[in-house]
Structure formats: structure tokens, C-alpha cells
Amino acid sequence: MKLPARITAPVALPLAALVLAACAPQTSAPVAGGDEKTGTLRVWLFQEVANQPKEKVVDEAVAAFEEKHPGAEVEVEYIPVETRAQRVKAAFNDPKSAPDVIEYGNTDTAGYVKDGGLADLTAEFTAWDQAKDTDPTARESVTVDGKVYGAPLFVGVRALYYRTDVFRDLGLTAPKSQDELVATAKKIRKARPELYGIAVGGAYTYGALPFVWAAGGDLAVKDASGAYKAALNSDAAVRGLTAYTSLLRDDNCPAATCAQMGGNATVTAFAAGKAGMAIGGDFSHAAVEAGQVKGKYAVVPLPGTTPGSVAPAFAGGNNIGVLKSTAHRTLAVELTKTLAGKETQARLFDAMGFLPTFTDVRTAAAARKPFVKPFIDTLAAGTRFVPATAAWGRIDSSLVVPTMLQEIASGRKDVKDAAADAAKKMDAAFAEAG
């Protein structure tokens, strides 16, 4: 499908900036780049598994912005999430090639602020009339040391997608514990060898972490001084890693194929009818609906270790922010509010299944589309987050967790040794970040 003229090659960018759009126009404090009131604004947004519905919503928001701001034009590029670290770092280092507005994952906030790439939007966010309805957790995701560096775009949590037709044919019921989940996955693989029992990936950090958290483990803990110390090598974390990596085997999802898969790849496999189950987000709904399993799946919270419990999910989501280097400070802030405002978030929910960050918009969305209930139940059960430090960006971009999972899946290292090595790498990053 040919993209609209204003859209260029795929580029990923944080949704948080969108939240600021609905606010009344006001002049922002100029930065080194300047504050021109006309010209072209460049935007980087994340490329989704099924991106066309997102593009349509964004096109509508951009058209409304351009009509309101004569002389301003917007170019949107969609970038792959997996390569965002390299792209954004290059943009921070070369203002001439940098976008004005970017979408970024909430785990990237602290690192991007430390790198000096994001503009401080505290004054604009505080003055924005819609900001008062922002979920406190979402607001926290754009806040560093009390200052706001963007606007939350959506909240993302993951749950368990499963094939109702396959479960019916095999006489299975949705698993109520992790042991049942593993056993069910292996039953599916044995009875239907053309399917993965559950699609999992060695590069799927946020699919693996709920197993660690459900077992009582964690990525890291703070010591008496307030500094982070890696905890992936704790006994509890090792139990969780053992449970997850037991699924990266021939009797469920062969390591030869699945060790390289990330979250998008596992959702793609499920949507294509190649798996009995998958761990996917509310943001995966559109892709699954567009796939071969439409009408043949259901979603429940990912079970924990005890029957009836819910595994803690990663409190994910994306934000949208303005780069310090922008030459269009005021326009960039207004565009951010347009993209992340209530109207756009409501449309993105309908188009993509993204959970709104505004509590009133989320409540209305849940009443309109019942599919969101398992994800809201997962939020209510309690979520977890990655270490709130700039070091996480380095840990994430250097693939510390995926490398550990892949070493275990391949048999190169046992779980304890792989976890110990990953912990050493994490501690080095924490020490460097200070």
C-alpha cells in the first residue's frame, strides 16, 4: 500500500509526545535550536506489527494540526523498535538530522534524559488542561527528578492469548498456573506438531520477566545506599528463568527457531495460526485481529505460580517527547499534545488496542470494547517496572537479557551460570551510570 506523501520510511518513535496535543497553544521557552513558527517538523514513531491502522490515526491528527497551524508541515517516519537505540543516539549527536518529536518506550526515559536529548516540558505539561486526567503511573514514566520530559501515549501490559478452536479440539482449558501453562503448551505441541504450544522467544525480554517476577525474583534491587544491584542471579530469579527457558525446547518452541524471536515475532506467529498460545499485549490486538486466527482466540491474564494468581506484568507503554535540538519548540510541543491528547488516544485504542493513559478515556474504552478486560485485570493485579536508571538503556540496548536467554536455550550455559554472567554485566552498567 502506498503511504501518504508526508510519511517516509518506517521509523519508531515514542507515543508519549502525543499526549500534549490538546492543550491550548502557548509559546514555549526557546532552546538552542530556536523557535520558528513555520516550516517542516519531523516525527519519528514506532513501526507496529500491523501499522496501517496507526498510520491512519496519525494522518488524521497531523492533518488537524496542519490546519490549525498554517505554514507548518509534518513528516512522519516509522522506525523499527529494535533499532531505536542506534537511531536515537545518532539523532542526539547530530541535531541537523534529528527529528523534532519522537516516540519512545517508557524504559528509555531516564537514559534519554541523561544523554541530554529530550526537552524539559514540565511547564507545558502542567499547564495542559488534559494532564490532570493522566494515570499517575503513566505520568511517572515521563518524569525524571521531578521534571516532565514528554507526554504518555499509551499503557502497555501483556496477557495470554490462546486459540479457542485448538483448545476445544484437544479438550483443554485456559491454564490457571504456570505449571499448567507449561504442561498445556507441551500437550498442544505433541498433538499438533505443526504448532508451537506457546510461541516464546529468546529475544523476548518482557515475555520472560513475568516468570521471574512470579517466582519472587527481580532484575535488580537497591542496596542501603540507594544504588542498584543486579538480582537476576538470585535463587528466585533462577527459578523463573528455568520455567521460561523450559519452553524454548523442541517439545514446545524449538530453540533453533525460537531463540531469535522477539515479542513481535511471537505475536506474528500466533496471528498467522502457527501457535496455540502467545504472550501478547493490548497493543497486539489489531495484529491478531488482522491475522488468520480472527474469531478463534481469547485472552486471559498470564497465570502466576499458584493456581488462580496473575503473574506480574511489565508496566510498559510509550511516550512522546520533544528533542532539545528542535528549531520549532512551540510547534513541536503543540504537535506532541495533538498526538498524545485524549482524542488521538481514543482513536488509537479503537485502531490498535493501545490502552489510553487518561483514566477517563480508558474507562470509556473498556465499556466500548470488552476485549480490554483481561489487560485491565492484569493492571489491577499489580505490575512491575525495570530499574529506574539510565543504566537500563545500556543494559537493554546491549541485549543482556536476550543474550542470557539464548545462552540457556542453546545449551551453551546452564541457567545459573548464564544468570550470573548477566548480573555481572548489569552491575557494570549500574556502576558506570553512577
N, C-alpha and C positions, 0 to 999 in steps of 0.2 A: 504494500500500500504506500502510495506516495505521501510523504509528510508535508504539512503546510509549509509554505515558504519560509516562515520565521523559525522553523525548527531545523536544527542541523543534526549532525551525527549524534548517536546516543552518548549521553554523559550523565553520571549520577550526581545528585545533589540533595542536601538535606531539606526536608519539608518544613522545618521549624520556622523558616523565614516567612512562610505563608501566613502565619497567624497574625502578623502585624497589619495586614492589608486593610482591615475595615475601619481603622481609626481615622479621625478627622485629620486632614492634611495639616502639617505644621513643618516649619523649617528646622532641619536638624543641624547640629553643630558641624561645620565643615571640618574635614580632615585633610591630611596632606594631599590626598588625591584631588580635592576640590569638591564643588557642589553645583555642577552645571544642571540647568533646569530643562535642557533638551538633549537629544542625542540617543544613541543606542545603548541599552542596558543588556548585558549578557548574563544569562542564568544557567546554572548547572543543576540539573535534577537527576535523581537516580532512575536508572533503567529497571523496570519491573519485569517479572516473568511474562506477564501479558500486559504490554504497555499502552496499547491503543486507547483503552478507556481513560487512563490517566492523562494521556495527551489531549483528549477531547475536553476534559475538565480544565486543564491548564490553559488550553487555547481560549476557552470562554473567559477565564479570569484575566488573561493577558489582553484580550480584546476590550474588556470593560476598563482595564487600567489605561490602555492607549487612548480610548475615547475620552477618558477623564483628564488625560494629560497630553494635550496636543503638542506635537514636536518630539514626543518620546516614542521610541520603538523598542521592542523587546525581542531578543533572540534567545531561544531555549535550546539547550543541548542536553541530551540524556546520556549519562555516563554509567558504566558498569560499577556496581558496588564494590566488586572485588579489587578493582584497580584505583579506588578513590584516593588511597593514601598517597600514591605517587603523583596523581594529577593535582591534588590539592596542595601538596608540598611544593610542587613546581609553580603553582599559581601564587603561593605566598612569596616565593623567591623572585618572581618576575611579574610585577604589577601590570605591565603592558599587555600580557597575555591572560591576565586573571579575569574571572567573571566579576560582576558586581554583587550578585546574590548567589548563594549556594544552599543546596540541601545537604544536610549532614546527619549521620547517625548520632544518637544521644551519647554513645560511648566516646565520641570524638571530641566532645565539647571542651573538656579540660585540656587536652593536648593542643587543640587549635588555638585556644586562648593563650597557652604558654608560648606557642610559636608566634604569637602576635599577629595572627591573620584575621581575626574577627573583630568587628567594630562593637564597641560598648553601646547597647541600645536601651540601657536602663531607663533613661528619661522618656524615651518614646513609648516603651512598653508600659511604663507606669501610667502615662497619660492616656493610653489607649482604652477606650471605654469597654471593649470586649475582654480585656485582660483579666478583669475581676472574676470571670467565669472559668478561668483556666484551672484545670486539675492541679492541685499542689505538687504532685509528683512530676507532672509534665513541666511545670514551671521550674522545678528544681533541676530538671535536665538541661536547661539553658542558663543556669546560674552558676557562677564561679566566684567565690569570695564575695558574695553579696551583690555582684553585678550581673546584669542580664545581657546575654550575647546572641539573642535571636528570638524566635518565636517557635513554640512547639507545633508540629504539623499533625502528627498522629501518635497514638499509643499503640504499641505492638506487643501482643503476647501470643504464645503458641499453645496449641492443644492437639489432641489426637484425632486425625481424620481416619475413617475406616470405611471399607467397601461393604455396604449393606447386602449387596447381592452375593458376594463371596461368603460373608458370614452366614447368611441364610442357607446357602447351598451346603456349607460344611457344618451346619448346626452349632455355630459359635456365637458367643455373646461378647459385647464390649468388655474388655478387661478392666478389672477393678483394682488391680495392684500391679506392680512392676513384674513380679514373678509370673502373673497371669499374662502380662503383655509379652514377655519373652516366650512363654510356652505357646501362646496363641500364634505368634509370628512363625515359630518353627512348624506348627501344625499346618499353617497355610502353605508354607514353602514345600513341605513334604507332599501335601495333597495336590498342590498346583505349582509344580516346579518351574513353570514359566513366569511365576510371580516372585517378587521379593515378599517375604512375610510382612516386614515393615521396612520401608526404604529409609536407611540411615546413611550417614556419610562421615568419613574420616576427616572431612574438612568442615564439618557442621558443628561449630563451637556451641551455638545456642540450642542445638538439639541434644548435645551431650550434658550440658551443665545442669539441667533439671534432675538428672540421675545422680550427680554429685551432691546437689543440694538436698534431694530427698533422702540421701543416705546420711545426712548430717554433716557433710563436708562443705568446703568453700574454696574459692580461688585464693583468697588471702585474708589475713586478719591483721588488725592493728596491734602493735606492741604498746608497752607502757608509755613510750614517748610519742605515740600517735603515728608512727611510721608503719607502712605496710610490710608484712612478712608473708611470703608465699605459704599456702596451706594445701596445695594440690597433692602433696606427698603424705598428708595425714592418713591415718587408717580409715577414717570415714570416707574421705575423698577417693581413696583407692578402691573401696567397696563400690562406690558409684561408678567409677571408671571401668571397673571389671564388669559390672552389669551392662553398661552401654556397649563396650567393645565386644562383649559376647555376641552381639548382634551383627558384627562385621565378620561373619563366617559363612561358609558355604551353605549351612543349614538355614540361613536367613537372607543375608545380603553379602555375597562373596567379596572379600577384600580386594580381589583383583580388579573389580569394577567399582565397588562402593567406597573404598578408601579415599578416592579422589573426589567424591561427591560432596558438594556443599549444600546449604539449605535449599537454594533454588533448584538444584538438580534433583533433590529428593522429592520436592513438590511436583516438578515436571514429570518425574517417573510415575507418581501417583495419579496425576491428572491424565496421563497417557494410558492408564489402565495396566501399569506394569507392577503394581504393588498392592498388597491387601491393606496396608496402613501406611501412614506417614505422619511426622510431626510438623505441622504447618501453622502459620499464623492467621490471624483475622485478615491480614493483608494478602494472604494466599487465596482467599475465597474466589476472587474474579478469575484467577488462572485455573482453578479446579472446575469452576462452573463452565469455563470455555473448553474444557477437555472432554475426553471420552467417557468419563465417569459421572457426568452431569446426571442428576436424578438417581444415582446409585451409591451415594455415600452419606455418612452422617459424621458429626463431630461431638466428642466428649472431652472433658478436661483430661490431661495426661495423668494417669494414676501415679500415686506415690508408693512407698514401700509397704504400707499397711493397707488392707482392703478398705476401699471407700475414701481413702485420702487422695489429695491432689498434690502432685509434685510441684514445688515452687517453680514458676516460670520466670524467665528473664524479662525484666521490665524494659522492653525495647521501645522503639519508636524513633521517629526522625524529627529534626528541627530544620528551620530555615534561618539563615543568618546573612549579614551584610559584611563584605570584606572591607577592611580598613583602607585598602588601596583604591576603593571606588572613587571615580570622579563625579559621581551622581548621588551623593549621600542622601539627600532628601527623597529623591525619586526611588532610590533603592529601598529605603525604609517603607515608603508607601507601597511599593510592589510586594515587599515582604508581607505587609499586613493584608494585602489583597489575596495573596496566595495562601496565607495561613489563617484567614478570617473564617468566621462561622459559616458563611455561605459556601465558600470553597470546601471547607472540611465536610460539610453535609453532602456536597456533591461527590467528593472523593470517597466517602463512605458508601454511597449508593453505587458508585462506579467500580470501586476496588475492594470495599470491605474494610478500609482503614478506620480504626476506632478513633472518633474525634477526641481532642484534648479538652474541649469545653464540656463541662458536666451537663449543661442543659441540652447541648446538641447531641451528646452521647445518649442521654435518656430518650430523646425523641427518636434517635436512630434505632435504638433497641426495640422500641414499640413498633417501629415501621418494618424492621427486618429481624424476625426471630432467630436467624442463624447466628446472631452475635451472642446469644445467651451463654454458650459454653466458654466463650472468651471472657465475658464479664464475670462469670462464676470463677474462672481462673484468677482474674484480678482480685476478686473478693477473698480468695483463699490465701493470698499473700504472694508477692513477687519478690525477686532478688535482683541485684544490680552488680555490675563489675566494680572493681576498686575505683573510687572517685579520685583519680590521679592522672596526670599527664602521662605517667608511665604506661598506662593501659594502651594508649595509642601505639606505642612502640611494641608492646607485647602482642597486640592484635595484628599489626601490620607485618611483624616478623614471624607470624604463624606459629607461635609457641605451642598453643593448644592443639591445632590440627597436626603439627609435626609429632607431638606426643601420641595422639590417637592413631596416626598412621604407623608409627613405630610399633605400637602394640598390635594393630591389626595385621601387620606384615610378619609378626613374629620376631622382628629384629631385637626387640627388648620386651621383657615382661612388664606388667603393669607398674610394679613398684619402682623399677629402675627408670622407666620412661617418665613416671611422675616426678621422681627425684631430680632428673635432669631438667625437666620443665620448670620445677621450682627454683633451681639454681638460676636459670635464665630470667625468671620473673624477679628474683631478688636483685639480680644485677640491674635490671631496668628500674626497679624501685629506688635503688641506691643512687643511680645516675640522675633520676628525676628530683631527688632530694626531698 
